[in-house]
Amino acid sequence: MTAHIVLSYDLGLKGDYTNLYRILDEFNAIECGNNLAALAINVDANDFDTIYDTVQKLISKRVAISANDRIYLIAHTSETF
């Protein structure tokens, strides 16, 4: 299943934007303004918990996240189109 995702992120002045941008580039994300990107990812189930877990694992493995960093996720699955 394809999940269409909008990420809103604020990693502060010293955030790991380089690695976050690498992930966004790999998924051909569309820049939607400051700290906002839209992309599509494939996930196994039609379940928003699965979408959240997939995105969380993808980002947490490759981006250094500090306690003050914020990443918000908005998702819509292809099954509901």
C-alpha positions as CSV (number, residue, x, y, z in Angstrom):
1,M,0.0,0.0,0.0
2,T,1.2,3.5,-0.7
3,A,0.9,6.1,2.0
4,H,1.0,9.8,1.1
5,I,2.7,11.7,3.7
6,V,3.3,15.3,4.7
7,L,6.2,15.9,7.1
8,S,6.5,19.1,9.1
9,Y,9.8,19.4,10.8
10,D,11.7,21.7,13.1
11,L,15.2,20.5,14.1
12,G,16.4,23.9,15.4
13,L,19.5,25.7,14.4
14,K,21.9,22.8,15.0
15,G,19.6,20.0,13.7
16,D,20.6,17.2,11.5
17,Y,19.0,18.6,8.3
18,T,21.6,17.0,6.0
19,N,20.5,13.5,6.8
20,L,16.8,14.4,6.9
21,Y,17.2,16.0,3.4
22,R,18.9,12.8,2.2
23,I,15.9,10.7,3.2
24,L,13.5,13.2,1.6
25,D,15.6,13.2,-1.6
26,E,15.5,9.3,-1.7
27,F,11.7,9.4,-1.7
28,N,11.5,12.3,-4.3
29,A,9.8,14.5,-1.7
30,I,8.2,17.7,-2.9
31,E,9.2,20.7,-0.9
32,C,6.1,22.5,0.2
33,G,7.6,25.5,1.9
34,N,9.8,26.0,4.9
35,N,10.2,22.8,6.9
36,L,7.4,21.0,5.0
37,A,7.6,18.2,2.6
38,A,5.2,15.8,0.8
39,L,6.2,12.2,-0.2
40,A,4.9,8.7,-0.8
41,I,6.1,5.6,0.9
42,N,5.2,1.9,0.6
43,V,4.0,0.2,3.8
44,D,2.7,-3.3,4.5
45,A,-0.7,-2.7,6.0
46,N,-3.6,-0.3,5.8
47,D,-2.9,0.9,9.3
48,F,-1.8,4.4,10.4
49,D,0.2,2.9,13.3
50,T,2.2,1.0,10.6
51,I,2.7,4.2,8.6
52,Y,3.9,6.0,11.8
53,D,6.2,3.1,12.8
54,T,7.7,2.9,9.3
55,V,8.4,6.6,9.1
56,Q,9.7,6.7,12.7
57,K,12.2,3.9,12.0
58,L,13.3,5.4,8.8
59,I,14.1,8.7,10.4
60,S,15.4,7.6,13.8
61,K,18.0,5.2,12.2
62,R,19.5,7.9,10.0
63,V,18.8,11.4,11.6
64,A,20.2,12.6,14.9
65,I,17.1,13.8,16.8
66,S,17.5,15.8,20.0
67,A,14.9,16.4,22.8
68,N,13.9,19.8,21.3
69,D,13.4,18.6,17.7
70,R,9.9,18.3,16.3
71,I,8.6,16.2,13.4
72,Y,4.9,16.0,12.7
73,L,3.3,13.5,10.3
74,I,0.1,13.7,8.3
75,A,-0.7,10.6,6.3
76,H,-3.3,9.4,3.9
77,T,-3.4,5.9,2.4
78,S,-4.0,5.0,-1.2
79,E,-6.7,2.6,-0.1
80,T,-9.0,5.5,0.8
81,F,-8.7,7.4,-2.5
